[in-house]
Amino acid sequence: MAYQTFRQEYLQVPPVTRAYTTACVLTTAAVQLELITPFQLYFNPELIFKHFQGSQLDTYIFSRISFLISLVVE
């Protein structure tokens, strides 16, 4: 029953906020479970633009946005 309540609340959140929150939680869980390392999340323009590793750009953007939101909320 609690699962249904959580699911209903989750689906009431606006889509952009829901996607961002889900991405942050999944990234945090992956680092805590040591599936990825923080070193893999940092922004390296050479890897992104010369070696076409666009996924690093995505994770960089998500990590910076969460940092800025935490600054604004405090």
PDB file of N, H, CA, C and O in Angstrom:
ATOM      1  N   MET A   1       0.810  -1.190   0.000  1.00  0.00           N
ATOM      2  CA  MET A   1       0.000   0.000   0.000  1.00  0.00           C
ATOM      3  C   MET A   1       0.863   1.267   0.000  1.00  0.00           C
ATOM      4  O   MET A   1       0.556   2.246  -0.681  1.00  0.00           O
ATOM      5  N   ALA A   2       1.934   1.225   0.770  1.00  0.00           N
ATOM      6  H   ALA A   2       2.183   0.431   1.324  1.00  0.00           H
ATOM      7  CA  ALA A   2       2.822   2.385   0.821  1.00  0.00           C
ATOM      8  C   ALA A   2       3.461   2.643  -0.536  1.00  0.00           C
ATOM      9  O   ALA A   2       3.736   3.787  -0.899  1.00  0.00           O
ATOM     10  N   TYR A   3       3.695   1.564  -1.282  1.00  0.00           N
ATOM     11  H   TYR A   3       3.471   0.634  -0.988  1.00  0.00           H
ATOM     12  CA  TYR A   3       4.282   1.709  -2.615  1.00  0.00           C
ATOM     13  C   TYR A   3       3.361   2.524  -3.512  1.00  0.00           C
ATOM     14  O   TYR A   3       3.825   3.393  -4.249  1.00  0.00           O
ATOM     15  N   GLN A   4       2.062   2.252  -3.457  1.00  0.00           N
ATOM     16  H   GLN A   4       1.684   1.546  -2.858  1.00  0.00           H
ATOM     17  CA  GLN A   4       1.108   2.978  -4.288  1.00  0.00           C
ATOM     18  C   GLN A   4       1.059   4.454  -3.917  1.00  0.00           C
ATOM     19  O   GLN A   4       0.939   5.308  -4.795  1.00  0.00           O
ATOM     20  N   THR A   5       1.151   4.761  -2.636  1.00  0.00           N
ATOM     21  H   THR A   5       1.248   4.067  -1.922  1.00  0.00           H
ATOM     22  CA  THR A   5       1.148   6.153  -2.196  1.00  0.00           C
ATOM     23  C   THR A   5       2.391   6.870  -2.707  1.00  0.00           C
ATOM     24  O   THR A   5       2.303   7.993  -3.206  1.00  0.00           O
ATOM     25  N   PHE A   6       3.549   6.224  -2.585  1.00  0.00           N
ATOM     26  H   PHE A   6       3.621   5.313  -2.180  1.00  0.00           H
ATOM     27  CA  PHE A   6       4.791   6.816  -3.084  1.00  0.00           C
ATOM     28  C   PHE A   6       4.718   7.028  -4.588  1.00  0.00           C
ATOM     29  O   PHE A   6       5.129   8.073  -5.093  1.00  0.00           O
ATOM     30  N   ARG A   7       4.198   6.044  -5.300  1.00  0.00           N
ATOM     31  H   ARG A   7       3.864   5.195  -4.890  1.00  0.00           H
ATOM     32  CA  ARG A   7       4.094   6.141  -6.763  1.00  0.00           C
ATOM     33  C   ARG A   7       3.161   7.291  -7.161  1.00  0.00           C
ATOM     34  O   ARG A   7       3.459   8.039  -8.092  1.00  0.00           O
ATOM     35  N   GLN A   8       2.051   7.427  -6.465  1.00  0.00           N
ATOM     36  H   GLN A   8       1.809   6.819  -5.709  1.00  0.00           H
ATOM     37  CA  GLN A   8       1.114   8.507  -6.775  1.00  0.00           C
ATOM     38  C   GLN A   8       1.753   9.869  -6.541  1.00  0.00           C
ATOM     39  O   GLN A   8       1.606  10.777  -7.359  1.00  0.00           O
ATOM     40  N   GLU A   9       2.458  10.013  -5.429  1.00  0.00           N
ATOM     41  H   GLU A   9       2.577   9.275  -4.763  1.00  0.00           H
ATOM     42  CA  GLU A   9       3.142  11.269  -5.137  1.00  0.00           C
ATOM     43  C   GLU A   9       4.220  11.558  -6.172  1.00  0.00           C
ATOM     44  O   GLU A   9       4.374  12.692  -6.624  1.00  0.00           O
ATOM     45  N   TYR A  10       4.957  10.527  -6.538  1.00  0.00           N
ATOM     46  H   TYR A  10       4.831   9.605  -6.170  1.00  0.00           H
ATOM     47  CA  TYR A  10       6.031  10.670  -7.535  1.00  0.00           C
ATOM     48  C   TYR A  10       5.465  11.134  -8.870  1.00  0.00           C
ATOM     49  O   TYR A  10       6.059  11.986  -9.531  1.00  0.00           O
ATOM     50  N   LEU A  11       4.342  10.591  -9.268  1.00  0.00           N
ATOM     51  H   LEU A  11       3.859   9.899  -8.732  1.00  0.00           H
ATOM     52  CA  LEU A  11       3.747  10.955 -10.555  1.00  0.00           C
ATOM     53  C   LEU A  11       3.089  12.336 -10.540  1.00  0.00           C
ATOM     54  O   LEU A  11       2.807  12.886 -11.604  1.00  0.00           O
ATOM     55  N   GLN A  12       2.841  12.903  -9.368  1.00  0.00           N
ATOM     56  H   GLN A  12       3.070  12.456  -8.503  1.00  0.00           H
ATOM     57  CA  GLN A  12       2.271  14.239  -9.280  1.00  0.00           C
ATOM     58  C   GLN A  12       3.325  15.338  -9.448  1.00  0.00           C
ATOM     59  O   GLN A  12       2.987  16.496  -9.692  1.00  0.00           O
ATOM     60  N   VAL A  13       4.590  14.971  -9.317  1.00  0.00           N
ATOM     61  H   VAL A  13       4.864  14.030  -9.119  1.00  0.00           H
ATOM     62  CA  VAL A  13       5.682  15.934  -9.460  1.00  0.00           C
ATOM     63  C   VAL A  13       5.796  16.305 -10.945  1.00  0.00           C
ATOM     64  O   VAL A  13       5.634  15.434 -11.799  1.00  0.00           O
ATOM     65  N   PRO A  14       6.069  17.571 -11.274  1.00  0.00           N
ATOM     66  CA  PRO A  14       6.221  17.972 -12.675  1.00  0.00           C
ATOM     67  C   PRO A  14       7.293  17.135 -13.384  1.00  0.00           C
ATOM     68  O   PRO A  14       8.279  16.739 -12.762  1.00  0.00           O
ATOM     69  N   PRO A  15       7.105  16.867 -14.680  1.00  0.00           N
ATOM     70  CA  PRO A  15       8.000  15.965 -15.412  1.00  0.00           C
ATOM     71  C   PRO A  15       9.483  16.358 -15.377  1.00  0.00           C
ATOM     72  O   PRO A  15      10.345  15.490 -15.239  1.00  0.00           O
ATOM     73  N   VAL A  16       9.784  17.636 -15.499  1.00  0.00           N
ATOM     74  H   VAL A  16       9.084  18.341 -15.612  1.00  0.00           H
ATOM     75  CA  VAL A  16      11.191  18.062 -15.511  1.00  0.00           C
ATOM     76  C   VAL A  16      11.816  17.828 -14.137  1.00  0.00           C
ATOM     77  O   VAL A  16      12.936  17.328 -14.037  1.00  0.00           O
ATOM     78  N   THR A  17      11.101  18.186 -13.096  1.00  0.00           N
ATOM     79  H   THR A  17      10.190  18.592 -13.178  1.00  0.00           H
ATOM     80  CA  THR A  17      11.592  17.970 -11.734  1.00  0.00           C
ATOM     81  C   THR A  17      11.738  16.483 -11.456  1.00  0.00           C
ATOM     82  O   THR A  17      12.713  16.060 -10.835  1.00  0.00           O
ATOM     83  N   ARG A  18      10.798  15.705 -11.901  1.00  0.00           N
ATOM     84  H   ARG A  18      10.006  16.048 -12.405  1.00  0.00           H
ATOM     85  CA  ARG A  18      10.841  14.251 -11.707  1.00  0.00           C
ATOM     86  C   ARG A  18      12.043  13.651 -12.422  1.00  0.00           C
ATOM     87  O   ARG A  18      12.736  12.807 -11.855  1.00  0.00           O
ATOM     88  N   ALA A  19      12.302  14.070 -13.653  1.00  0.00           N
ATOM     89  H   ALA A  19      11.739  14.756 -14.114  1.00  0.00           H
ATOM     90  CA  ALA A  19      13.452  13.550 -14.408  1.00  0.00           C
ATOM     91  C   ALA A  19      14.767  13.955 -13.751  1.00  0.00           C
ATOM     92  O   ALA A  19      15.683  13.140 -13.634  1.00  0.00           O
ATOM     93  N   TYR A  20      14.859  15.197 -13.330  1.00  0.00           N
ATOM     94  H   TYR A  20      14.116  15.859 -13.425  1.00  0.00           H
ATOM     95  CA  TYR A  20      16.079  15.677 -12.682  1.00  0.00           C
ATOM     96  C   TYR A  20      16.329  14.950 -11.361  1.00  0.00           C
ATOM     97  O   TYR A  20      17.447  14.510 -11.091  1.00  0.00           O
ATOM     98  N   THR A  21      15.302  14.829 -10.556  1.00  0.00           N
ATOM     99  H   THR A  21      14.394  15.186 -10.775  1.00  0.00           H
ATOM    100  CA  THR A  21      15.433  14.151  -9.263  1.00  0.00           C
ATOM    101  C   THR A  21      15.824  12.693  -9.459  1.00  0.00           C
ATOM    102  O   THR A  21      16.685  12.178  -8.745  1.00  0.00           O
ATOM    103  N   THR A  22      15.201  12.033 -10.416  1.00  0.00           N
ATOM    104  H   THR A  22      14.502  12.451 -10.996  1.00  0.00           H
ATOM    105  CA  THR A  22      15.525  10.637 -10.692  1.00  0.00           C
ATOM    106  C   THR A  22      16.971  10.505 -11.142  1.00  0.00           C
ATOM    107  O   THR A  22      17.673   9.597 -10.698  1.00  0.00           O
ATOM    108  N   ALA A  23      17.426  11.395 -12.017  1.00  0.00           N
ATOM    109  H   ALA A  23      16.855  12.133 -12.378  1.00  0.00           H
ATOM    110  CA  ALA A  23      18.815  11.348 -12.484  1.00  0.00           C
ATOM    111  C   ALA A  23      19.795  11.556 -11.336  1.00  0.00           C
ATOM    112  O   ALA A  23      20.820  10.877 -11.264  1.00  0.00           O
ATOM    113  N   CYS A  24      19.487  12.490 -10.439  1.00  0.00           N
ATOM    114  H   CYS A  24      18.654  13.041 -10.497  1.00  0.00           H
ATOM    115  CA  CYS A  24      20.370  12.744  -9.287  1.00  0.00           C
ATOM    116  C   CYS A  24      20.416  11.549  -8.347  1.00  0.00           C
ATOM    117  O   CYS A  24      21.487  11.166  -7.876  1.00  0.00           O
ATOM    118  N   VAL A  25      19.260  10.961  -8.074  1.00  0.00           N
ATOM    119  H   VAL A  25      18.390  11.273  -8.457  1.00  0.00           H
ATOM    120  CA  VAL A  25      19.217   9.805  -7.172  1.00  0.00           C
ATOM    121  C   VAL A  25      19.960   8.625  -7.785  1.00  0.00           C
ATOM    122  O   VAL A  25      20.708   7.941  -7.087  1.00  0.00           O
ATOM    123  N   LEU A  26      19.768   8.377  -9.072  1.00  0.00           N
ATOM    124  H   LEU A  26      19.160   8.933  -9.639  1.00  0.00           H
ATOM    125  CA  LEU A  26      20.458   7.262  -9.731  1.00  0.00           C
ATOM    126  C   LEU A  26      21.973   7.480  -9.778  1.00  0.00           C
ATOM    127  O   LEU A  26      22.745   6.541  -9.585  1.00  0.00           O
ATOM    128  N   THR A  27      22.393   8.720 -10.036  1.00  0.00           N
ATOM    129  H   THR A  27      21.766   9.483 -10.193  1.00  0.00           H
ATOM    130  CA  THR A  27      23.824   9.014 -10.053  1.00  0.00           C
ATOM    131  C   THR A  27      24.434   8.846  -8.670  1.00  0.00           C
ATOM    132  O   THR A  27      25.516   8.275  -8.531  1.00  0.00           O
ATOM    133  N   THR A  28      23.746   9.339  -7.652  1.00  0.00           N
ATOM    134  H   THR A  28      22.867   9.803  -7.765  1.00  0.00           H
ATOM    135  CA  THR A  28      24.235   9.190  -6.281  1.00  0.00           C
ATOM    136  C   THR A  28      24.306   7.722  -5.878  1.00  0.00           C
ATOM    137  O   THR A  28      25.281   7.292  -5.263  1.00  0.00           O
ATOM    138  N   ALA A  29      23.288   6.961  -6.218  1.00  0.00           N
ATOM    139  H   ALA A  29      22.495   7.310  -6.718  1.00  0.00           H
ATOM    140  CA  ALA A  29      23.273   5.535  -5.886  1.00  0.00           C
ATOM    141  C   ALA A  29      24.403   4.801  -6.608  1.00  0.00           C
ATOM    142  O   ALA A  29      25.048   3.929  -6.025  1.00  0.00           O
ATOM    143  N   ALA A  30      24.644   5.147  -7.869  1.00  0.00           N
ATOM    144  H   ALA A  30      24.119   5.855  -8.343  1.00  0.00           H
ATOM    145  CA  ALA A  30      25.710   4.489  -8.622  1.00  0.00           C
ATOM    146  C   ALA A  30      27.084   4.771  -8.015  1.00  0.00           C
ATOM    147  O   ALA A  30      27.941   3.887  -7.986  1.00  0.00           O
ATOM    148  N   VAL A  31      27.297   5.981  -7.537  1.00  0.00           N
ATOM    149  H   VAL A  31      26.601   6.699  -7.561  1.00  0.00           H
ATOM    150  CA  VAL A  31      28.578   6.314  -6.896  1.00  0.00           C
ATOM    151  C   VAL A  31      28.685   5.589  -5.559  1.00  0.00           C
ATOM    152  O   VAL A  31      29.739   5.035  -5.247  1.00  0.00           O
ATOM    153  N   GLN A  32      27.622   5.582  -4.768  1.00  0.00           N
ATOM    154  H   GLN A  32      26.766   6.032  -5.022  1.00  0.00           H
ATOM    155  CA  GLN A  32      27.666   4.921  -3.468  1.00  0.00           C
ATOM    156  C   GLN A  32      27.848   3.414  -3.589  1.00  0.00           C
ATOM    157  O   GLN A  32      28.493   2.796  -2.742  1.00  0.00           O
ATOM    158  N   LEU A  33      27.287   2.824  -4.628  1.00  0.00           N
ATOM    159  H   LEU A  33      26.763   3.327  -5.316  1.00  0.00           H
ATOM    160  CA  LEU A  33      27.446   1.388  -4.858  1.00  0.00           C
ATOM    161  C   LEU A  33      28.734   1.051  -5.602  1.00  0.00           C
ATOM    162  O   LEU A  33      29.016  -0.108  -5.905  1.00  0.00           O
ATOM    163  N   GLU A  34      29.507   2.098  -5.885  1.00  0.00           N
ATOM    164  H   GLU A  34      29.278   3.039  -5.639  1.00  0.00           H
ATOM    165  CA  GLU A  34      30.792   1.981  -6.574  1.00  0.00           C
ATOM    166  C   GLU A  34      30.669   1.370  -7.974  1.00  0.00           C
ATOM    167  O   GLU A  34      31.564   0.664  -8.440  1.00  0.00           O
ATOM    168  N   LEU A  35      29.543   1.656  -8.633  1.00  0.00           N
ATOM    169  H   LEU A  35      28.816   2.229  -8.255  1.00  0.00           H
ATOM    170  CA  LEU A  35      29.385   1.271 -10.025  1.00  0.00           C
ATOM    171  C   LEU A  35      30.137   2.251 -10.922  1.00  0.00           C
ATOM    172  O   LEU A  35      30.645   1.875 -11.978  1.00  0.00           O
ATOM    173  N   ILE A  36      30.202   3.502 -10.493  1.00  0.00           N
ATOM    174  H   ILE A  36      29.789   3.807  -9.634  1.00  0.00           H
ATOM    175  CA  ILE A  36      31.008   4.523 -11.147  1.00  0.00           C
ATOM    176  C   ILE A  36      31.782   5.261 -10.068  1.00  0.00           C
ATOM    177  O   ILE A  36      31.427   5.203  -8.891  1.00  0.00           O
ATOM    178  N   THR A  37      32.823   5.943 -10.464  1.00  0.00           N
ATOM    179  H   THR A  37      33.111   5.989 -11.421  1.00  0.00           H
ATOM    180  CA  THR A  37      33.618   6.704  -9.506  1.00  0.00           C
ATOM    181  C   THR A  37      33.367   8.194  -9.730  1.00  0.00           C
ATOM    182  O   THR A  37      32.976   8.592 -10.827  1.00  0.00           O
ATOM    183  N   PRO A  38      33.584   9.012  -8.723  1.00  0.00           N
ATOM    184  CA  PRO A  38      33.441  10.458  -8.917  1.00  0.00           C
ATOM    185  C   PRO A  38      34.371  10.974 -10.012  1.00  0.00           C
ATOM    186  O   PRO A  38      34.056  11.956 -10.684  1.00  0.00           O
ATOM    187  N   PHE A  39      35.501  10.322 -10.191  1.00  0.00           N
ATOM    188  H   PHE A  39      35.757   9.524  -9.645  1.00  0.00           H
ATOM    189  CA  PHE A  39      36.441  10.721 -11.239  1.00  0.00           C
ATOM    190  C   PHE A  39      35.811  10.612 -12.624  1.00  0.00           C
ATOM    191  O   PHE A  39      36.138  11.391 -13.520  1.00  0.00           O
ATOM    192  N   GLN A  40      34.917   9.659 -12.799  1.00  0.00           N
ATOM    193  H   GLN A  40      34.652   9.026 -12.071  1.00  0.00           H
ATOM    194  CA  GLN A  40      34.254   9.485 -14.091  1.00  0.00           C
ATOM    195  C   GLN A  40      33.210  10.566 -14.350  1.00  0.00           C
ATOM    196  O   GLN A  40      32.757  10.724 -15.483  1.00  0.00           O
ATOM    197  N   LEU A  41      32.824  11.307 -13.324  1.00  0.00           N
ATOM    198  H   LEU A  41      33.192  11.178 -12.403  1.00  0.00           H
ATOM    199  CA  LEU A  41      31.775  12.314 -13.467  1.00  0.00           C
ATOM    200  C   LEU A  41      32.289  13.715 -13.768  1.00  0.00           C
ATOM    201  O   LEU A  41      31.511  14.612 -14.093  1.00  0.00           O
ATOM    202  N   TYR A  42      33.596  13.900 -13.661  1.00  0.00           N
ATOM    203  H   TYR A  42      34.229  13.171 -13.398  1.00  0.00           H
ATOM    204  CA  TYR A  42      34.098  15.263 -13.819  1.00  0.00           C
ATOM    205  C   TYR A  42      34.108  15.695 -15.284  1.00  0.00           C
ATOM    206  O   TYR A  42      34.125  14.864 -16.191  1.00  0.00           O
ATOM    207  N   PHE A  43      34.098  17.002 -15.493  1.00  0.00           N
ATOM    208  H   PHE A  43      34.085  17.677 -14.755  1.00  0.00           H
ATOM    209  CA  PHE A  43      34.033  17.587 -16.831  1.00  0.00           C
ATOM    210  C   PHE A  43      35.425  17.681 -17.434  1.00  0.00           C
ATOM    211  O   PHE A  43      36.303  18.347 -16.884  1.00  0.00           O
ATOM    212  N   ASN A  44      35.625  17.020 -18.553  1.00  0.00           N
ATOM    213  H   ASN A  44      34.912  16.479 -19.000  1.00  0.00           H
ATOM    214  CA  ASN A  44      36.894  17.061 -19.262  1.00  0.00           C
ATOM    215  C   ASN A  44      36.608  17.390 -20.729  1.00  0.00           C
ATOM    216  O   ASN A  44      36.239  16.500 -21.496  1.00  0.00           O
ATOM    217  N   PRO A  45      36.773  18.657 -21.132  1.00  0.00           N
ATOM    218  CA  PRO A  45      36.430  19.057 -22.500  1.00  0.00           C
ATOM    219  C   PRO A  45      37.160  18.253 -23.568  1.00  0.00           C
ATOM    220  O   PRO A  45      36.597  17.979 -24.628  1.00  0.00           O
ATOM    221  N   GLU A  46      38.394  17.876 -23.302  1.00  0.00           N
ATOM    222  H   GLU A  46      38.850  18.099 -22.441  1.00  0.00           H
ATOM    223  CA  GLU A  46      39.145  17.115 -24.310  1.00  0.00           C
ATOM    224  C   GLU A  46      38.484  15.765 -24.592  1.00  0.00           C
ATOM    225  O   GLU A  46      38.353  15.364 -25.748  1.00  0.00           O
ATOM    226  N   LEU A  47      38.074  15.075 -23.545  1.00  0.00           N
ATOM    227  H   LEU A  47      38.181  15.401 -22.606  1.00  0.00           H
ATOM    228  CA  LEU A  47      37.413  13.784 -23.746  1.00  0.00           C
ATOM    229  C   LEU A  47      36.064  13.958 -24.445  1.00  0.00           C
ATOM    230  O   LEU A  47      35.689  13.151 -25.296  1.00  0.00           O
ATOM    231  N   ILE A  48      35.345  15.009 -24.079  1.00  0.00           N
ATOM    232  H   ILE A  48      35.650  15.664 -23.388  1.00  0.00           H
ATOM    233  CA  ILE A  48      34.009  15.200 -24.638  1.00  0.00           C
ATOM    234  C   ILE A  48      34.069  15.580 -26.111  1.00  0.00           C
ATOM    235  O   ILE A  48      33.365  14.993 -26.933  1.00  0.00           O
ATOM    236  N   PHE A  49      34.901  16.552 -26.449  1.00  0.00           N
ATOM    237  H   PHE A  49      35.473  17.029 -25.781  1.00  0.00           H
ATOM    238  CA  PHE A  49      34.884  17.079 -27.810  1.00  0.00           C
ATOM    239  C   PHE A  49      35.877  16.405 -28.760  1.00  0.00           C
ATOM    240  O   PHE A  49      35.624  16.340 -29.963  1.00  0.00           O
ATOM    241  N   LYS A  50      36.984  15.910 -28.249  1.00  0.00           N
ATOM    242  H   LYS A  50      37.190  15.963 -27.272  1.00  0.00           H
ATOM    243  CA  LYS A  50      37.954  15.251 -29.129  1.00  0.00           C
ATOM    244  C   LYS A  50      37.744  13.750 -29.217  1.00  0.00           C
ATOM    245  O   LYS A  50      38.046  13.138 -30.242  1.00  0.00           O
ATOM    246  N   HIS A  51      37.222  13.147 -28.137  1.00  0.00           N
ATOM    247  H   HIS A  51      36.977  13.644 -27.305  1.00  0.00           H
ATOM    248  CA  HIS A  51      37.013  11.702 -28.130  1.00  0.00           C
ATOM    249  C   HIS A  51      35.531  11.343 -28.121  1.00  0.00           C
ATOM    250  O   HIS A  51      35.172  10.175 -27.975  1.00  0.00           O
ATOM    251  N   PHE A  52      34.673  12.344 -28.276  1.00  0.00           N
ATOM    252  H   PHE A  52      34.964  13.294 -28.394  1.00  0.00           H
ATOM    253  CA  PHE A  52      33.224  12.172 -28.427  1.00  0.00           C
ATOM    254  C   PHE A  52      32.581  11.375 -27.287  1.00  0.00           C
ATOM    255  O   PHE A  52      31.773  10.480 -27.534  1.00  0.00           O
ATOM    256  N   GLN A  53      32.936  11.694 -26.056  1.00  0.00           N
ATOM    257  H   GLN A  53      33.593  12.421 -25.856  1.00  0.00           H
ATOM    258  CA  GLN A  53      32.331  11.045 -24.896  1.00  0.00           C
ATOM    259  C   GLN A  53      31.263  11.980 -24.318  1.00  0.00           C
ATOM    260  O   GLN A  53      31.466  12.600 -23.274  1.00  0.00           O
ATOM    261  N   GLY A  54      30.142  12.068 -25.001  1.00  0.00           N
ATOM    262  H   GLY A  54      29.977  11.565 -25.849  1.00  0.00           H
ATOM    263  CA  GLY A  54      29.070  12.984 -24.627  1.00  0.00           C
ATOM    264  C   GLY A  54      28.412  12.659 -23.299  1.00  0.00           C
ATOM    265  O   GLY A  54      27.826  13.544 -22.675  1.00  0.00           O
ATOM    266  N   SER A  55      28.491  11.419 -22.854  1.00  0.00           N
ATOM    267  H   SER A  55      28.966  10.701 -23.362  1.00  0.00           H
ATOM    268  CA  SER A  55      27.864  11.058 -21.582  1.00  0.00           C
ATOM    269  C   SER A  55      28.508  11.804 -20.421  1.00  0.00           C
ATOM    270  O   SER A  55      27.856  12.048 -19.406  1.00  0.00           O
ATOM    271  N   GLN A  56      29.781  12.171 -20.558  1.00  0.00           N
ATOM    272  H   GLN A  56      30.311  11.974 -21.383  1.00  0.00           H
ATOM    273  CA  GLN A  56      30.433  12.941 -19.496  1.00  0.00           C
ATOM    274  C   GLN A  56      29.827  14.334 -19.395  1.00  0.00           C
ATOM    275  O   GLN A  56      29.742  14.896 -18.304  1.00  0.00           O
ATOM    276  N   LEU A  57      29.415  14.882 -20.501  1.00  0.00           N
ATOM    277  H   LEU A  57      29.484  14.425 -21.388  1.00  0.00           H
ATOM    278  CA  LEU A  57      28.782  16.202 -20.484  1.00  0.00           C
ATOM    279  C   LEU A  57      27.450  16.142 -19.737  1.00  0.00           C
ATOM    280  O   LEU A  57      27.126  17.049 -18.971  1.00  0.00           O
ATOM    281  N   ASP A  58      26.677  15.076 -19.958  1.00  0.00           N
ATOM    282  H   ASP A  58      26.940  14.338 -20.580  1.00  0.00           H
ATOM    283  CA  ASP A  58      25.396  14.912 -19.256  1.00  0.00           C
ATOM    284  C   ASP A  58      25.593  14.854 -17.752  1.00  0.00           C
ATOM    285  O   ASP A  58      24.916  15.566 -17.012  1.00  0.00           O
ATOM    286  N   THR A  59      26.511  14.016 -17.291  1.00  0.00           N
ATOM    287  H   THR A  59      27.061  13.436 -17.893  1.00  0.00           H
ATOM    288  CA  THR A  59      26.708  13.870 -15.852  1.00  0.00           C
ATOM    289  C   THR A  59      27.275  15.148 -15.241  1.00  0.00           C
ATOM    290  O   THR A  59      26.967  15.482 -14.097  1.00  0.00           O
ATOM    291  N   TYR A  60      28.093  15.853 -15.995  1.00  0.00           N
ATOM    292  H   TYR A  60      28.343  15.582 -16.925  1.00  0.00           H
ATOM    293  CA  TYR A  60      28.631  17.121 -15.493  1.00  0.00           C
ATOM    294  C   TYR A  60      27.500  18.126 -15.281  1.00  0.00           C
ATOM    295  O   TYR A  60      27.446  18.804 -14.256  1.00  0.00           O
ATOM    296  N   ILE A  61      26.611  18.213 -16.245  1.00  0.00           N
ATOM    297  H   ILE A  61      26.655  17.661 -17.078  1.00  0.00           H
ATOM    298  CA  ILE A  61      25.500  19.161 -16.154  1.00  0.00           C
ATOM    299  C   ILE A  61      24.613  18.823 -14.959  1.00  0.00           C
ATOM    300  O   ILE A  61      24.238  19.721 -14.206  1.00  0.00           O
ATOM    301  N   PHE A  62      24.267  17.539 -14.766  1.00  0.00           N
ATOM    302  H   PHE A  62      24.572  16.809 -15.378  1.00  0.00           H
ATOM    303  CA  PHE A  62      23.425  17.150 -13.633  1.00  0.00           C
ATOM    304  C   PHE A  62      24.100  17.460 -12.307  1.00  0.00           C
ATOM    305  O   PHE A  62      23.443  17.926 -11.376  1.00  0.00           O
ATOM    306  N   SER A  63      25.390  17.212 -12.206  1.00  0.00           N
ATOM    307  H   SER A  63      25.924  16.833 -12.962  1.00  0.00           H
ATOM    308  CA  SER A  63      26.062  17.463 -10.931  1.00  0.00           C
ATOM    309  C   SER A  63      26.135  18.958 -10.630  1.00  0.00           C
ATOM    310  O   SER A  63      25.983  19.352  -9.474  1.00  0.00           O
ATOM    311  N   ARG A  64      26.361  19.795 -11.633  1.00  0.00           N
ATOM    312  H   ARG A  64      26.484  19.475 -12.572  1.00  0.00           H
ATOM    313  CA  ARG A  64      26.430  21.243 -11.417  1.00  0.00           C
ATOM    314  C   ARG A  64      25.077  21.817 -11.070  1.00  0.00           C
ATOM    315  O   ARG A  64      24.985  22.705 -10.223  1.00  0.00           O
ATOM    316  N   ILE A  65      24.033  21.336 -11.699  1.00  0.00           N
ATOM    317  H   ILE A  65      24.108  20.614 -12.388  1.00  0.00           H
ATOM    318  CA  ILE A  65      22.692  21.849 -11.409  1.00  0.00           C
ATOM    319  C   ILE A  65      22.313  21.524  -9.974  1.00  0.00           C
ATOM    320  O   ILE A  65      21.746  22.369  -9.281  1.00  0.00           O
ATOM    321  N   SER A  66      22.618  20.300  -9.512  1.00  0.00           N
ATOM    322  H   SER A  66      23.078  19.614 -10.075  1.00  0.00           H
ATOM    323  CA  SER A  66      22.255  19.952  -8.133  1.00  0.00           C
ATOM    324  C   SER A  66      23.036  20.804  -7.142  1.00  0.00           C
ATOM    325  O   SER A  66      22.500  21.173  -6.097  1.00  0.00           O
ATOM    326  N   PHE A  67      24.288  21.124  -7.445  1.00  0.00           N
ATOM    327  H   PHE A  67      24.724  20.825  -8.294  1.00  0.00           H
ATOM    328  CA  PHE A  67      25.082  21.978  -6.574  1.00  0.00           C
ATOM    329  C   PHE A  67      24.480  23.380  -6.510  1.00  0.00           C
ATOM    330  O   PHE A  67      24.383  23.963  -5.430  1.00  0.00           O
ATOM    331  N   LEU A  68      24.077  23.922  -7.649  1.00  0.00           N
ATOM    332  H   LEU A  68      24.156  23.449  -8.527  1.00  0.00           H
ATOM    333  CA  LEU A  68      23.496  25.262  -7.679  1.00  0.00           C
ATOM    334  C   LEU A  68      22.149  25.295  -6.949  1.00  0.00           C
ATOM    335  O   LEU A  68      21.844  26.268  -6.260  1.00  0.00           O
ATOM    336  N   ILE A  69      21.358  24.257  -7.092  1.00  0.00           N
ATOM    337  H   ILE A  69      21.606  23.467  -7.652  1.00  0.00           H
ATOM    338  CA  ILE A  69      20.078  24.216  -6.403  1.00  0.00           C
ATOM    339  C   ILE A  69      20.290  24.173  -4.895  1.00  0.00           C
ATOM    340  O   ILE A  69      19.566  24.829  -4.146  1.00  0.00           O
ATOM    341  N   SER A  70      21.284  23.401  -4.448  1.00  0.00           N
ATOM    342  H   SER A  70      21.871  22.869  -5.057  1.00  0.00           H
ATOM    343  CA  SER A  70      21.541  23.341  -3.007  1.00  0.00           C
ATOM    344  C   SER A  70      21.992  24.704  -2.475  1.00  0.00           C
ATOM    345  O   SER A  70      21.680  25.053  -1.337  1.00  0.00           O
ATOM    346  N   LEU A  71      22.723  25.476  -3.287  1.00  0.00           N
ATOM    347  H   LEU A  71      22.976  25.192  -4.212  1.00  0.00           H
ATOM    348  CA  LEU A  71      23.125  26.815  -2.854  1.00  0.00           C
ATOM    349  C   LEU A  71      21.928  27.755  -2.758  1.00  0.00           C
ATOM    350  O   LEU A  71      21.827  28.555  -1.828  1.00  0.00           O
ATOM    351  N   VAL A  72      21.036  27.650  -3.717  1.00  0.00           N
ATOM    352  H   VAL A  72      21.118  27.000  -4.472  1.00  0.00           H
ATOM    353  CA  VAL A  72      19.869  28.534  -3.745  1.00  0.00           C
ATOM    354  C   VAL A  72      18.927  28.205  -2.598  1.00  0.00           C
ATOM    355  O   VAL A  72      18.367  29.110  -1.980  1.00  0.00           O
ATOM    356  N   VAL A  73      18.747  26.930  -2.306  1.00  0.00           N
ATOM    357  H   VAL A  73      19.203  26.195  -2.807  1.00  0.00           H
ATOM    358  CA  VAL A  73      17.821  26.511  -1.258  1.00  0.00           C
ATOM    359  C   VAL A  73      18.332  26.933   0.109  1.00  0.00           C
ATOM    360  O   VAL A  73      17.538  27.304   0.974  1.00  0.00           O
ATOM    361  N   GLU A  74      19.635  26.883   0.321  1.00  0.00           N
ATOM    362  H   GLU A  74      20.279  26.582  -0.381  1.00  0.00           H
ATOM    363  CA  GLU A  74      20.177  27.285   1.614  1.00  0.00           C
ATOM    364  C   GLU A  74      20.117  28.772   1.706  1.00  0.00           C
ATOM    365  O   GLU A  74      20.523  29.345   2.717  1.00  0.00           O
TER     366      GLU A  74
END
